Amino acid sequence: MSSQIKIALIDDEQLILEGIKMLLASEKNLSVSLTADNGPDFIEQLEKLSEYDFPDIALVDVQMKPMNGFELVEILKEKYPDLKIIILSSHYKTSILGYMVKLGVSAFLPKNSNKKMFIEAITMVHKNGVFFTAEDHQMLFTYMNSPVKKKSLFDTEDELSEREKEVVRLICQELTNNEIGEKLFISPRTVESHRQRILEKIGAKNTVGIVIYAIINNIYTPDKL
């Protein structure tokens, strides 16, 4: 496994692409491995990559043509559910954050963020699967305290059992099925069954969705948000 975090950049403004590349160039553990100025080209490039060259994180602009960022994210989450996505936008609204969470995006960064926040967001997304600023965190707790909005984020069929919550906490700590099985004294196959049942119950598509659900519902709190 490479020690570098491989980054893909998708933005229809060339200056933004070049600016972010320069911003990240001095970071030894980060590597911009792929850039594109529109969604269709990016998808085409991804399809040609080997597993080794595949990016860990994609930084995606919202306002692009002919395919906007959210349309691109929907396709990426369907085809590459393990690809972590950070949304970049000049428009920072509660409604966008809610939609971001629904899609299973890992983080949302305003384009006027400073270098420190950029690096921190990328590092934490790679480590924990998600990154929330203090403002994001407050918005999530607002959602958490609003039953209507909370239900709109996750179509929960029924409550998670205590064992499922244990599995969720360990998933959030990035443990493998084997490692979770060892801690809970169950087989990896049983862990996978729990994982699939959890995804079905909360209406999430991938691990990022499980992590966000766990944070919103106070099941898990990352080391740093």
C-alpha positions in Angstrom: 0.0 0.0 0.0 1.4 3.4 -1.0 2.2 5.8 1.8 1.0 8.7 -0.4 -2.6 9.8 -0.5 -3.5 9.9 -4.2 -5.7 12.9 -5.0 -7.9 13.5 -8.1 -9.1 17.1 -8.9 -12.2 17.9 -11.0 -13.0 21.5 -11.7 -13.9 23.4 -14.9 -11.8 26.4 -13.9 -8.1 25.8 -15.0 -6.8 28.4 -12.5 -8.5 26.5 -9.6 -7.0 23.2 -10.8 -3.5 24.7 -11.1 -3.9 26.5 -7.8 -4.9 23.4 -5.8 -2.1 21.4 -7.4 0.4 24.1 -6.3 -1.2 24.2 -2.9 -0.7 20.5 -2.4 2.7 20.1 -4.2 4.8 20.7 -1.1 3.0 18.0 0.9 5.2 14.9 0.8 2.3 12.5 1.7 -0.1 13.9 -0.9 0.0 13.3 -4.6 -2.3 14.8 -7.3 -2.5 11.8 -9.6 -5.4 12.9 -11.8 -7.1 16.1 -13.0 -10.1 16.8 -15.2 -12.1 19.8 -16.2 -15.4 18.0 -16.5 -17.3 15.0 -15.2 -17.5 12.8 -18.3 -13.8 13.1 -19.0 -13.0 12.2 -15.3 -15.2 9.1 -15.5 -13.5 8.0 -18.7 -10.1 8.5 -17.2 -11.0 6.5 -14.0 -12.2 3.5 -16.1 -8.7 3.3 -17.6 -6.8 3.3 -14.3 -5.3 0.2 -12.6 -6.1 -0.5 -9.0 -2.7 0.8 -7.9 -3.1 4.1 -9.7 -6.7 4.7 -8.6 -7.2 7.8 -6.5 -8.0 7.6 -2.8 -9.9 10.9 -2.7 -11.6 13.0 -5.3 -12.0 16.8 -4.9 -15.1 17.7 -6.9 -16.4 21.1 -7.9 -20.1 21.6 -7.7 -20.8 24.1 -10.5 -19.6 22.4 -13.7 -21.0 21.8 -17.1 -22.2 19.6 -18.8 -22.4 17.6 -15.6 -22.6 19.3 -12.3 -20.7 18.0 -9.2 -23.7 16.4 -7.6 -24.6 14.5 -10.8 -21.0 13.3 -11.0 -21.0 12.2 -7.3 -24.1 10.1 -7.8 -22.4 8.3 -10.7 -19.1 7.9 -8.8 -20.9 6.5 -5.7 -22.7 4.0 -7.8 -19.6 2.8 -9.7 -16.9 3.4 -7.1 -18.5 3.3 -3.7 -15.1 3.2 -1.9 -13.8 6.4 -3.5 -13.9 9.2 -0.9 -15.2 12.5 -2.2 -14.7 16.0 -1.0 -17.0 18.6 -2.5 -15.6 22.0 -3.3 -18.0 25.0 -3.7 -18.2 28.7 -3.4 -21.8 28.3 -2.2 -22.0 27.0 1.4 -25.6 26.3 2.5 -27.3 24.0 5.0 -29.3 22.4 2.2 -26.1 21.5 0.3 -24.6 19.9 3.5 -27.8 17.8 3.9 -27.6 16.7 0.3 -23.9 15.9 0.7 -24.6 13.7 3.7 -27.4 11.9 1.8 -25.0 11.2 -1.1 -22.4 9.9 1.3 -19.8 12.5 0.5 -16.9 12.6 2.9 -16.5 16.4 3.4 -17.6 19.8 2.1 -15.0 22.6 1.7 -15.7 26.2 0.6 -13.3 27.3 -2.1 -12.0 30.1 0.1 -10.6 27.6 2.7 -7.0 28.1 3.7 -4.2 25.6 3.1 -4.3 24.3 6.6 -8.0 23.3 6.4 -7.4 21.7 2.9 -4.6 19.5 4.3 -6.5 18.7 7.5 -9.7 17.8 5.5 -7.8 15.5 3.1 -5.8 13.8 6.0 -8.9 13.3 8.2 -11.0 12.0 5.3 -8.3 9.5 4.5 -8.0 8.5 8.1 -11.7 8.6 9.4 -13.7 8.6 6.2 -15.3 12.0 7.0 -14.3 15.6 7.9 -16.6 18.2 9.4 -15.7 21.7 10.4 -17.2 23.1 13.6 -19.9 24.7 11.5 -20.7 21.4 9.7 -20.8 19.7 13.1 -23.3 22.1 14.4 -25.5 21.7 11.3 -25.4 17.9 11.7 -26.6 18.2 15.3 -29.4 20.5 14.1 -30.4 17.7 11.7 -30.1 15.2 14.5 -32.6 17.2 16.7 -35.0 17.5 13.8 -36.9 14.2 13.3 -38.2 15.2 9.8 -34.8 16.1 8.5 -33.1 13.2 10.2 -35.5 10.8 8.6 -34.9 12.4 5.2 -31.2 11.7 5.5 -31.5 8.0 6.5 -34.6 6.0 5.7 -34.2 3.8 8.8 -36.4 0.7 8.8 -35.9 -0.1 12.4 -33.4 0.7 15.2 -30.0 -0.9 15.3 -29.4 -3.6 17.9 -26.7 -3.2 20.5 -24.5 -5.8 18.6 -25.0 -3.8 15.4 -24.0 -0.6 17.2 -20.8 -2.4 18.4 -20.1 -3.4 14.8 -20.8 0.2 13.6 -18.3 1.6 16.1 -15.6 -0.8 15.0 -16.3 -0.1 11.3 -15.9 3.6 12.1 -12.5 2.8 13.5 -11.6 1.3 10.1 -11.2 -2.3 11.4 -11.5 -5.1 8.8 -14.1 -7.8 9.1 -11.4 -10.2 10.4 -10.4 -7.7 13.1 -14.0 -6.9 14.1 -14.6 -10.7 14.3 -11.7 -11.2 16.6 -12.8 -8.4 19.0 -16.4 -9.6 19.1 -15.6 -13.4 19.0 -17.6 -13.9 15.8 -16.7 -15.1 12.3 -15.8 -12.6 9.5 -18.8 -13.9 7.6 -21.1 -13.0 10.5 -19.5 -9.5 10.6 -20.2 -9.1 6.9 -23.8 -10.2 7.5 -24.1 -7.5 10.2 -22.5 -4.9 7.9 -25.0 -5.6 5.1 -27.9 -5.6 7.5 -26.8 -2.3 8.9 -26.6 -0.8 5.4 -30.1 -2.0 4.7 -31.5 -0.7 7.9 -30.1 2.8 7.6 -30.4 3.1 3.9 -26.7 3.9 3.3 -24.7 2.7 0.4 -21.2 2.4 1.8 -18.9 2.7 4.8 -18.9 6.5 4.7 -22.7 6.4 5.1 -22.3 4.2 8.1 -19.8 6.6 9.7 -22.0 9.7 9.0 -25.1 7.9 10.4 -23.1 6.9 13.5 -21.9 10.5 14.1 -25.4 12.0 13.6 -26.9 9.4 16.1 -24.2 9.8 18.7 -23.0 6.2 18.2 -19.5 7.2 17.3 -17.4 10.4 17.7 -14.2 10.7 15.7 -11.0 11.8 17.4 -11.4 15.2 15.7 -14.2 16.7 13.7 
